[in-house]
Amino acid sequence: MNLVFLGPPGSGKGTQADRLAQRTGMSHLSTGDMLRAAVKAGTELGKTAEGFMTRGELVPDDLLIAIIKEKIDSGELNTGFILDGFPRTIPQAKSLRRMLEENDANLDCAILFEVSDEEVVKRLSGRWYCPVCNEGYNYPMKLPREEGRCDKDGADLKRRSDDQPEVVQNRLEVYKKQTQPIEDYYREESKLVVIDGEQPPDQVFTSLLEHVS
Ligand code: AP5
């Protein structure tokens, strides 16, 4: 099964993709995680992407399409994938379709996690992560034992640079302008499944399993 996860920033795409990948063995490919790793490693891609990401804007289509093409052509997604954060524009959605066709593959459905702007702001203002082991925390659902420190290695917890309130507002606007049109693109292909992303994580996962099974 090949799936795309859609939804505004903080809608739970990464959380649910991790859980589904663990449950099913599908590959979970997060373009946001890949870009953050490139920024951390100081690669050419990372240097180009960093400014766009810090401002909450989209990284140019050609760079993202090249990343996904390499993954699809390599065959490493052949056992089924969850694309988390791609596509984000109509050109990306059309390229994905073409790349899959060229590899005799197909997208089964696009899952949209619907969450209000207020909930997005609340979630992202409470999100922290460990820069050493990448463990995620959030207030108030998952608190570290000692405030501001990772339970696993004691490192000081950090916030993503794009989780600052003014950047979150921009990410929401960018989502509405550039990414929301692909909801209609998949709706017209009868591939869009909408899930209430404001339920607690376990209930969102149950809804997700009902749809994909
Ligand atoms: P990316 O990392 O993809 O960011 P995003 O889409 O804005 O999504 P997030 O990672 O913030 O949220 P999420 O929906 O995964 O939610 P999560 O599970 O983490 O992209 C970052 C940047 O990279 C972009 O802005 C862009 O610059 C660039 N980029 C990436 N892909 C690109 C592309 N294709 N084209 C161009 N540019 C691209 O959950 C969020 C928080 O909420 C967590 O703390 C979590 O614990 C909590 N939470 C999750 N579910 C629930 C729940 N049900 N109830 C309560 N809390 C919950």
Residues whose N, C-alpha, C, O or C-beta is under 5 A from the ligand:
A	BS01	AP5	G7 P8 P9 G10 S11 G12 K13 G14 T15 T31 G32 D33 L35 F52 M53 G56 E57 L58 V59 L64 D84 G85 F86 P87 R88 R123 R127 Y137 N138 G197 Q199 P200 P201 V204
